[in-house]
């Protein structure tokens, strides 16, 4: 059960994530290196419209986005939450940034975790720190999925 605290679902799309257990181990290692414990984390892969509706309903923002994270943590030491990811946005962003679909997906997956840990990205300074953290954790990924 310990490795099954991170779950993967899809809403309104058919999306099957590969290497789930290896990705769970990577995510848990990232959380641990931030001095936190892994609680229950749900990744929900969805359509652009599904995530836009969530953005409007809960955040009052009428834009498309690639990821929204909702913190469900009961304590600051343990990270729990729901991370919604638009697969359509990931595809579009991977083309725009000239990277692979999976590289962009993994970046957004860890971006959601960083939000749950407490990192922000609204200011340039915060966004730069978030990007450095993403790059660092992505650099660790080959140790888990190769």
C-alpha positions as CSV (number, residue, x, y, z in Angstrom):
1,X,0.0,0.0,0.0
2,X,2.9,2.4,0.7
3,X,3.7,2.8,-3.0
4,X,0.0,3.2,-3.8
5,X,-0.5,6.6,-2.3
6,X,-0.2,8.2,-5.7
7,X,-3.1,7.5,-8.0
8,X,-3.7,8.2,-11.7
9,X,-7.1,8.8,-13.2
10,X,-8.6,10.3,-16.4
11,X,-11.7,12.4,-16.9
12,X,-13.4,12.9,-20.3
13,X,-10.4,11.5,-22.1
14,X,-8.7,8.1,-22.7
15,X,-5.2,8.5,-21.3
16,X,-3.0,5.7,-20.0
17,X,0.1,6.6,-18.2
18,X,3.1,4.3,-18.6
19,X,5.7,3.5,-15.9
20,X,3.4,4.3,-13.0
21,X,5.4,2.7,-10.3
22,X,8.6,4.2,-11.4
23,X,6.9,7.6,-11.6
24,X,5.5,7.1,-8.1
25,X,9.0,6.5,-6.8
26,X,10.3,9.6,-8.6
27,X,7.6,11.8,-7.2
28,X,8.0,10.4,-3.7
29,X,11.8,11.0,-3.9
30,X,11.1,14.6,-5.0
31,X,8.7,15.2,-2.1
32,X,11.2,13.6,0.4
33,X,14.0,15.8,-0.8
34,X,11.8,18.8,0.0
35,X,11.6,17.5,3.6
36,X,8.0,16.3,3.3
37,X,6.2,13.0,3.4
38,X,3.9,11.7,0.7
39,X,0.2,11.6,1.6
40,X,-2.5,10.7,-0.9
41,X,-2.0,12.4,-4.3
42,X,-4.4,12.0,-7.2
43,X,-3.3,12.9,-10.7
44,X,-6.4,13.5,-12.9
45,X,-5.6,13.7,-16.6
46,X,-8.4,15.5,-18.5
47,X,-9.4,17.6,-21.5
48,X,-8.8,21.3,-22.0
49,X,-12.5,22.1,-21.5
50,X,-12.7,20.0,-18.3
51,X,-9.8,21.9,-16.8
52,X,-11.0,25.2,-18.0
53,X,-14.4,24.6,-16.3
54,X,-12.5,23.8,-13.0
55,X,-10.4,27.0,-13.5
56,X,-13.6,29.0,-13.8
57,X,-15.6,27.3,-11.1
58,X,-13.0,27.2,-8.3
59,X,-10.4,29.9,-9.2
60,X,-12.7,32.3,-11.1
61,X,-10.2,32.4,-14.0
62,X,-11.6,32.1,-17.5
63,X,-8.5,30.7,-19.2
64,X,-7.1,27.4,-20.4
65,X,-4.3,26.1,-18.2
66,X,-2.1,23.0,-18.2
67,X,-2.3,22.2,-14.4
68,X,-4.3,23.0,-11.3
69,X,-3.3,21.6,-7.9
70,X,-5.7,21.5,-4.9
71,X,-4.0,21.0,-1.6
72,X,-5.7,18.5,0.7
73,X,-2.9,18.3,3.2
74,X,-3.8,17.9,6.9
75,X,-0.4,18.9,8.0
76,X,2.5,21.0,6.5
77,X,4.8,17.9,6.7
78,X,2.7,15.6,4.6
79,X,1.7,16.5,1.0
80,X,-1.7,15.4,-0.2
81,X,-3.8,16.8,-3.0
82,X,-5.5,16.6,-6.4
83,X,-3.5,17.6,-9.5
84,X,-5.5,18.1,-12.7
85,X,-3.6,18.1,-15.9
86,X,-4.9,19.0,-19.4
87,X,-3.5,16.5,-21.9
88,X,-4.5,18.9,-24.7
89,X,-2.4,21.6,-23.2
90,X,0.6,19.3,-22.7
91,X,0.4,18.3,-26.4
92,X,0.2,22.0,-27.4
93,X,3.0,23.1,-25.0
94,X,5.3,20.3,-26.1
95,X,5.0,21.6,-29.7
96,X,5.4,25.2,-28.7
97,X,8.5,24.5,-26.5
98,X,9.9,22.0,-28.9
99,X,10.1,19.2,-26.4
100,X,8.7,15.7,-26.2
101,X,5.2,15.1,-24.9
102,X,6.5,13.1,-22.0
103,X,9.1,15.7,-21.0
104,X,6.4,18.3,-20.8
105,X,4.0,15.9,-19.0
106,X,6.6,15.1,-16.4
107,X,7.5,18.8,-16.0
108,X,3.8,19.6,-15.3
109,X,3.4,16.6,-13.0
110,X,6.3,17.9,-10.8
111,X,5.1,21.5,-11.1
112,X,1.8,20.4,-9.5
113,X,3.7,18.7,-6.6
114,X,5.8,21.9,-6.1
115,X,2.6,23.9,-5.8
116,X,1.3,21.4,-3.2
117,X,4.6,21.8,-1.3
118,X,4.0,25.6,-1.3
119,X,5.9,27.0,-4.2
120,X,4.3,29.8,-6.1
121,X,4.8,31.1,-9.7
122,X,3.0,34.4,-9.9
123,X,6.0,36.7,-9.7
124,X,9.1,36.4,-11.9
125,X,11.3,35.6,-8.9
126,X,8.9,32.8,-7.8
127,X,8.5,31.5,-11.3
128,X,12.3,31.3,-11.8
129,X,12.7,29.3,-8.5
130,X,9.9,27.0,-9.6
131,X,11.6,26.4,-13.0
132,X,14.9,25.7,-11.3
133,X,13.2,23.2,-9.0
134,X,11.4,21.6,-12.0
135,X,14.7,21.3,-14.0
136,X,16.4,19.8,-11.0
137,X,13.8,17.2,-10.4
138,X,13.5,16.4,-14.1
139,X,17.3,15.8,-14.1
140,X,16.7,13.0,-11.5
141,X,14.0,11.3,-13.5
142,X,16.3,9.1,-15.6
143,X,17.5,7.5,-12.4
144,X,13.9,6.2,-11.9
145,X,12.6,5.4,-15.4
146,X,15.6,4.2,-17.4
